[in-house]
Amino acid sequence: MARAAIMASDRLWQTIRDEAQRAAAADPMFGKAVAGAILAHEDFAAALADLIGRRLGSSATEREHFAAFSSEAYRSQPNLIETAGHDLQAITRRDPAIAGLLPPLLHFKGYVALQAFRVSHWLWRRDHRDAALLFQNEASNVLQVSIHPTAAIGSAVYLDHATGIVIGANVVIGDEATILQNVSIGRRGELPARSPRIGRGVYVGGGATILGDINIGDFAKIGADTVVTSDVPAGCTAVGNPARLTNCPEPASAA
């Protein structure tokens, strides 16, 4: 399994390099930036660590520190790179305006913010909590995406537009979720305070709010500006404030 993951990462990296070489040849002015961001690196892990450092750090020293933490995470836990590849490929599958891997890698701040979160989560689990919170704080300040390091986020997740996204402590988000701008997901005031659990393939529209000890079932859809404070069954669409259910599969509708 590990060997297959490494081979997949290598193929992904070769595809990215091929795109970068074509882009550099087509636009000499852009070529210098592409060379520094992509072609100067040996593998996807090195390029991604450098990208996180560039986006989060406001000085050369900060950039080096963020990149070093990221590199250490990728060396210690190689599946982080496998997941980063799945996240990147998910963008090309779900965004009809994107034709390749290079543009979202270089220019989509939601992608960088998600990978910075994954490093912060790795740091938190190893009790480097100050460093983990630093990643969260800088991603919030610079990229306008705040994800607490204790959240758990699956693979092939797409943060689309990625401005004003807040994902609180202990939130769980499944594979293949899509989350648009100005979304808040977190706890309510109840005690004990628990966070939402969001299933596989869930779509969360812009401006939605999901709060409390609730479950959002697999492949549910949360409409724009919807406020959700109770469970949404799998396959249902929730709309409005307060949320009401529509377009549910037959068993959920009958219930």
N, C-alpha and C positions, 0 to 999 in steps of 0.2 A: 504493500500500500504506500509506504513512504517513497519507494523508488518511482512508483507511478506518479505520485504528487510532484516529485522533483522533475520528472520528464515533462509533465504538463506545464510546470512553471518555466522550464527552459524553452518550450515551444512558444509560450506566451511572450517571453522576453524577446525571442527572435522575431516574432511578429511586430512587437513594438519597435525594435531596432530597425526593421525593414521600413516601417512607416516613417520613422525619424529620418532615415537616410533619404527617402523620397522627398520628404518635406524640406530637408536642408538643401537638396539639389534644386528644388523648385523655387525656393526663396532664400537667397544668400543672406539677407538681413536676419531672417528667422533662424537660419542655419546655425549661427553662433550660439543662440540660446538653446537650441535643440542639442547641439554638441555638448554643452555643459550639463544639461539636465538628463540626457539619455546616453549619448554615444560615449561619454567619458567613463561610464560605469561598466563593471564586469557582468553584473546580473541585476535582476529585478529588485532584489532586496537592497542592494547598494543605492540604486536609483531612487527607490521609494524612501529610504531613510534620509537621503540628501534632500528630497523634495519636502518632506515633513520639516526638516531643519530650516530650509529656505522660507517656507510659508509661516512657520511659527516664530522663528527667531528674529528679533529686531536689531541685533548686532552680530558681528562675526562670531563672538564667543557664544552667544545664545544659540546661534544656528548650529555650531559644532556640538553643543551639549544636547540639543534635541535630536540631532542626527545620531549621536553616539548612543543615547538611550534606545533609539529605534533600532539601530544595528544590533545592539546587544539582545533586544527582544527577538529579533529575527533569527539570530544565531541560536538562542536558547529554545525557541519554539517555532520551528520552521513552518508549521501549519498556518501561522499568521500570514505568511507570504502566499500560501495556497488560497487562503480566504480572501486576501487582498486581490488576487487574480479573479476569483469568482465575483467579487464586488465590481471590479472593472468591467468584466464581460457582461454583467447584468445591465449596466448602463447602455451598452450597445444594443442589447436585446429589447429594451423597453423604451428607449428614446429614439423615435423615428428620424430625428434631426442629426443623429450621430452615425457616422459611417465607419469609424475606426476606433482604435484603442488610444491613440496618442492624444487627441483633443481632451477627452475627459481626464486622462492622467495628468496632463499639464495644467488644465484650466478650470476643472470643476472643483470648487472649494468644498462641496459636500463630500466628495470622494476623499480628499485630504483630511477633512475633519473626522470622517469615519475611521480612517487608518490611524490617525492620532489617538482617537478613543481606544482603539484596539491595543495600542502600546500602553496607554494609561491603565487599561484594565490589567494588562500583564504586570505592570509595576505595582498596582494595588495588591494583587494577589501575592506578590513577593514582599509585601510590607514596606514598599518604598512609597509611602502615601503622600509625602510632600511632593515628590516628583510627579506622581500621578495627578495630583490636584493642579500642579503647574501646567501640565499638558491641557487639562480641562480649561483652566483659566485663559491660557493663551489662545486656544481654539475658539473660546467664546469671544474674546476681545477682537481677534484678527479675522476669524471666519464666520462669526455670528452663529455658531453651533455649539451648544453646551450639553455635553453628555457626561453624566456622572460616571466615574470609573467603576462603580459597583453594578452598573447596568450589565445585562447580558444580551448581546445582539448576535443573531445568526449570520449565515453566509449569504452572498448574493443579494445584499441589501442596497437600495438606491435612495439616497437623500437628494431629491430633485429640487433644484433652485437653492435650497439649503441656506435660507436666511431666516433667522429668528426661531430656530428649532431648539427646544429644551426637552431633554430626556432625563428624568430624575433618577435618584438612587433606587437600585434593585428592580427597575423596570426590566421586563423580559420581552424581547422581540424575536420572532422566529425568522427562519430563512425566507428569502425572496420577498421581503416586505418592501413597499415603496412608501416613502414619507415625503410630503411636499412642504413648502415653506410655512413659517409661523405656526408650527404645531407644538403643543405642549402636552407631555405625557408624564404623569407623576402621581404622587400621593394626595389624598385629601386630609382633612383634619381629624378623621376618626382615629381612635386608639384600639388596638395597635395599628399604626399606620402601615398599610401595605400598598404595593405599587401594581399597576396593571400588567397583565400578561397577554401579549399579543401574538397570535398564531402565525402560521406559515402563509405566505402569499397575501398578506393583508395590505390593502391600499388605504392610506390615510391622506385625505384631501387637505388643501391649504387652509390654514386657520383653525383646524380642528383642535379640540381639547379632550383628552382622555384621562380621567382621574379616578383613583381609588382602587380598592381591592376587587378588581373585575377581570373578566376574561373576554378577549376578542377572538372569536373562533377563526379557524383557518379559512382563508380566501374571502373573509368579510371585507366590506368596503365602508369607509367612514367618509361621509360627504364633507364638502368644504364648509367651514365654520360650524360644524356640528359639535355639540357638547355631550360627551358620553360619560355617564356615571354609573351605568349598570351593564350587565353582560350583553354581548352581541353574539348570537349563535353563528356557527360556521355558515358561510355562504350568504349571509344576510347583508343588506345595505342599511346603514343608520344615517338618518338625516335630521337636521333641525336642532333646536334648543328649547326644551330638552329633546334628546334624541328619540326618534320613533323608528321602528323597523319597517322595511319594505323589501320586496323582491326576495323574500326568504324561500329556500327550498321547501317542498311540501311538508316534511315532518316538522320543521321549525315553525312553519305557519300554523299547522294544526295545534302545536303546543301553545 
